[in-house]
Amino acid sequence: MKKLAFLLIIMLFSRSLQAQTKILKEISEDMSTQLKAITQDNALVGYLAFTRMEKANADSFNYRVSIMDENLNDIGTVNFRQENLQLETVSFEQNVLCLGYIQSSLAGGQTVKTLKDYKKATDPSASSHILLQFINLSGKIINTYYQEVNLVTTAVPVRRYFSEMKFFGYLKYGMQIKNIPNIGFCLFYGDFGQRNLVLFDIKGNLTSNQTVEFADHYYLNTSPNNIYLLVKKDARVQEGGFKINIYSPKDLYLENNFDLRDSYDNWLKVLTFDNDPATGHSVIAGCIINPRMEGRFITALDYCNSPYLGLFTLDLGGQGGGMKAICSNWSNEKFSGISEEGLFTDQSFFVRYAAAFRDYNGNTIFAGTALTLVGSSKFKLTDGVFVRQDTSGKLALDNSIPCDETKSFGLTGSLYALDKKDFYNVVNPDTKNNYVIVDDEENIYIYNVNNKKTMRTIPHKDGNIKTNVYPAKEGHIMVSEYHRKEKYTRFSIETP
């Protein structure tokens, strides 16, 4: 359904449906462009380039929103005038785009060179807002929503001049927008004084507003039948302390809430909070925390003492369907090739788990970095590792692939500082293939989970070209090449 909806935009605005490449030239210091993904049901359906143009007057700028389809074709533009804005997030539902901004003199940063600049940047009477725009297929802003907020302010020195600073303002708990299928949009935002969920219908009319409990972190997800807000309180357990709140998408009635613990009352560490590609259900997956090792997961020595007891998957279910939890404890169950401490015995490595995702067969794939024993009390961070949890809860090493390796280090080496790998999932619903982008320090590896094969290896730097790779439309990747000498960035949509 999400493709059909977005195709209506393409039919109205499209000029050419062949492009897979886009080149963005660097703009002058007075102008800037942000590129954001447009998402629907957690899937990418297009891109949006938000450009701050020339100054319109002392307080406002001219802005341009350029809408692109999933192949980077230009399909429409919207021009408007507003006070200083920073685009935070974009969502799409039923032919309407919902854009969330911070409106403030500090949005995007304000340069401070003089005492007068400093007083302006820190003026307590200056107001800041969140701004939501709802844009229809005709390129018309059909509705807006404002809410005054208090921003956190931070100062960053400008390298060129010791006397020059740049002040930034941001929301303490951020802003998230998710579409609700066939209903509208849900907004979460939070500052020092307020943490709110807000519901809008498809025309951008506010239908419900709910204050949420205090926590340190918030993660929003939606389905046709529920709104899920995952909250985390750091004071409980550094990696645990998660609680899930389940709201009605009609009126934000709190239908259920519970701590994320297993049946033995152990806290659960969350690696992913996403939708199952086969069922559309919201799924949470991660690690079962060892209560004896709470707060001890930083060094190689910590991993030797088993900071985790196993892995879990929680399917939150659909309409009329109950939740289903799968907990796989290597501490009390015998999985072939895995010790009671979580060591993969044949390869002599632990796994520093970093991500998880579901495949089309109901398995959960956990991805991470191999912490490999290389001698007496010596370790290296080496391969990218993929561990499979099947529907019965059985764990097995699915595969490991060579990636960038660190130098050897001792028992007290900080894994947070040494591990440079990030993992991003890409799903192809037509072939039902899962790919993983392993973004390492020197290289990027594109891995096919189904075929257990590394498809491509791309260096981050090649002369004056710096390359990054991101998930793109279903079954594709976006390759970003920044040409430092020519001062432009080339984006291309490619098959893995």
C-alpha positions, 0 to 999 in steps of 0.5 A, a space after each residue: 500500500 505504501 508504494 501505491 500511495 507514493 506512486 500517486 505523487 509520482 504521477 502528478 509531479 514526475 518528470 523522468 522515472 529513470 534517474 538513479 543518481 543525484 548530484 548536490 553541489 556545495 552551497 555558499 555559507 549563507 545557504 544550506 541543504 538537508 537531505 532526509 529520507 521519507 518513511 512510511 511504515 518504517 520503509 523508505 518511500 522517497 527523499 526530501 531535500 530541504 534548502 535554506 535559501 537567501 534571507 528574506 528579512 531580518 528574521 526570516 529565510 526563503 525555503 525550498 522543499 524538493 520532493 524526490 521519489 525512491 529513485 531520486 527523481 525530482 517530483 515536486 517542490 514547495 517554496 515558503 518563507 519562515 523563521 530559522 528552521 532545522 528539519 528533524 524528521 519526515 513521514 508519509 501517509 495517504 498522500 500527505 507529507 508530515 515534516 517536523 522542524 525546530 524553529 529557533 534562532 539557534 536551529 542549525 547553529 548560530 555563530 557568535 563573534 562578539 558580545 552582542 552576538 552572545 547576548 542574542 544567542 543566549 537571550 532568555 526571552 527568545 522563543 523556540 518552537 516545534 513546527 509541523 507542516 502537512 503538505 498535500 499532493 498539490 504541493 500545498 501546505 494544508 495545515 501547520 502545528 506550533 508548540 513552544 519548547 525550551 531548547 538545550 543550548 551548547 557551544 562549539 568552538 570554531 576551529 578557524 578562530 579561537 574567539 569564534 563560537 557556534 551555539 546550537 539549540 536542540 530538544 533534550 528528548 528529540 522529535 519523532 514522527 511516525 505514520 499510523 496506517 489509514 489514520 494519520 500521524 503520531 508525534 513524540 517530542 520532549 524538552 526540559 518541561 514536557 514530554 508529549 505524544 500528539 495525534 493528528 488526522 490525515 488533514 493535520 488536525 490535532 485529535 489527541 495530546 497526552 503527557 508521558 512519564 519521565 524517562 531518559 530515552 524514548 523510542 516511538 513505533 506504530 502499527 495499524 492497531 497500536 502506538 508503542 512508546 519504548 522508554 528507558 530509565 538509565 538509573 535502573 540499569 545502564 543497558 536495561 531499565 526499558 518499559 513499553 507503553 502501548 496506546 490506542 491510535 484513536 485517542 492515546 488511551 494507555 492500554 498496557 505497559 510493562 517492564 522489559 524483563 524475562 520470566 526470571 525477572 532479568 532486565 533486557 537490553 534492546 538492540 532493535 525496535 522495528 517491524 517484522 517484514 513478513 507480518 508487520 508486527 512490531 518486534 523488540 529484540 536484544 540481549 538478556 542481561 546477567 544480573 551479576 554483571 549489570 553495568 559491566 560490559 565495557 572491557 574484554 574482561 567483562 565479556 569473559 565473565 558473561 555480561 549477558 545470559 542469552 538473546 531474546 525476541 518479543 513479537 508484540 502481535 497484531 490485532 487480536 493476537 497476543 504477544 510472543 516472547 522467545 528467550 534463548 539462554 546459553 547459560 542454562 541451555 546447551 546450544 552446540 558450539 556456544 559455552 555457558 558464557 556465550 563464547 563460540 567455542 570453535 572460533 574462540 570468540 565472544 560477540 559484541 552484539 550491536 543490531 538485530 532484525 527479522 527475516 521472512 522465515 520468522 528467524 531473528 538475526 543478531 549482528 555484532 563484532 567478534 571479540 577474538 582470543 588471540 593469545 594469553 589475555 590478548 584480544 582483537 575485534 575482528 569479523 562481522 558475526 551473524 547469529 540466528 535465533 529460530 522460531 523454537 529459540 535455538 541459537 546457532 552461528 549463522 556466519 562470520 565475515 572478515 572485516 577490519 581488524 583492530 590491533 591486539 589489546 589486553 583485558 582492560 581494553 575499552 570495546 566502545 572506543 575500539 569497535 568501529 562497526 555499525 550494522 544496517 539492515 536492507 530488505 528486498 520483499 520481492 526476493 525475500 532477501 536480507 542484506 546487511 551494510 557493515 560500516 567499518 572504520 576503513 571499509 564498508 561491506 555489503 553482506 547477503 544474509 540469505 546467501 551468506 556471502 559478502 557481495 561488495 567491499 567499498 573503501 571509505 576513502 579513495 583519494 579525494 573521494 569519501 564514500 558512505 553507504 546507507 539503506 535505500 528503497 526496498 532491496 537497494 542501497 544509497 552510495 554517497 560519494 563526497 568529492 572534496 576537491 570539486 566540492 559536490 556530493 554524488 548520491 546513487 541508488 544501487 543494488 547490493 
